[in-house]
Amino acid sequence: MRMLGRVFVMFWFIAGGVGHFMLTDMFTSIVPPYIPFPREMVWFTGVLEIAGALALLYKPLRHIAGLCLIALTICVTPVHIQMLIEADTYAALGPVALWARLLFQPVLMWIIWVSTRRRA
């Protein structure tokens, strides 16, 4: 189960990270207005997502990579909150998708934790 969790996390973050570069304008449009340099921040977080996912492949880095991916997930949560605040702007996604994105964050963090923590 731990390996399945890691595979899921790797897929999730590699796909998301690649998306930051393929859909930069879309990702930039959802960066909250108080974040400086939104385009550069999208690229930076894309690099972090891909690097964190790839670091899971190297066992000595796995635990720290997991902690870093949890921290990254926490850091991007304001984007999901901002999208809910501006739900009218994202009407095409619908309220269910907006809430699901936000509510999935703790589930994702739990999957990362369980699949990357050191064994006792």
N, C-alpha and C positions, 0 to 999 in steps of 0.2 A: 504493500500500500504506500509505503514511503516513496518508493521509486515512481509509482504512478503519480503521486503528488508532485514530485520533482519534475516529471515529464510535463504535467499540466502547467506548472509554474513556468518552466522554460518556454513552452509553446506560447503561453499567455504574454510573457514579457518580450520574447523575440518578435512575435506578431505585432504587439503594441509598439515596440521600439522601431521596427521597420515602418509601421504606419506613420510615426512621427516624421519620417523623411519623405514618404510617398504622398502623404496628405497634410503637408506642413501648414497650408493655408487654413484648412479646416481645424486642425489642432490649435493653431494660433488664435482662431476666432473664439475659442472657448476658454482661453486663459483669462482669469479674473483681471479687471483693470488695475488693480493695485500691484500686480507682478511686473517688475521692470523687464524690459527687453524680451517681450513675449516670444518672438520668433526664435531668438537664440535660446531661450529657456526650453522651447519645444525640442530643438535639436539636442540640447544638453541632456534633457530627461530621456530622450530617445537613446542616446549613447549609454546612459546609466542603465536603462532597462535591458538593452542587449548585453552589456558587459556583465551585469548582475546575473542574467540568465546563463550566460556562458561560463561564469565562475562556478556555477552549480556542478559543472562537469568535473571539476578538480576537487577531489575530496578534502584536501587540507583547507580549501577556501569555502567549502560548502556552508558551514555554519555562519561565518561572517557575511557571506553573500546573502544568505537568508535574512539575517538581521538588517542588512542594507536594503534589501527589497521590501521588507516590512516598513522601514523608515521612509523609503520612496513612496510606498503606497499611502502612508499617512500624509506625506507632503503633497500629494496630488489630490487628496480628498477635498480640499477647498474648491477645486474645479467642479466636482460633482455637486457640491452645495451651491455654488454660483449658478450652475445650470438649473437647479431647482428654483432658485430665487428668480431667475429670468426664464421660467418655463414657457412663457408665451413665445420667446425667441426660438425655442426648440420644440415647437408644437408638433413638428413632423415626427419626432421621436416618441412623443406622448408621455403622459405622467407616469405610466407604469414602468417604462424603460428608464426614465430618469430616476425614479425611486429604486428600481432594481439595481442600477449601477451603484448608487450610494450604499444600499444595504448589502451589496456583495463585498464591499471593501473589508469588513471584519471577517467574513468567510474566507476571502483570499488570504488575509494575513494569518488566519488559523492554518490554512493549508500550507502556506510557506513555513510557518513555525514547525508544524508537525513533521513535515518532510525534510527539513534541513537541520533540526536541532541535533545536538550530540546525544548519542545513546548513553544512558547512565552506566 
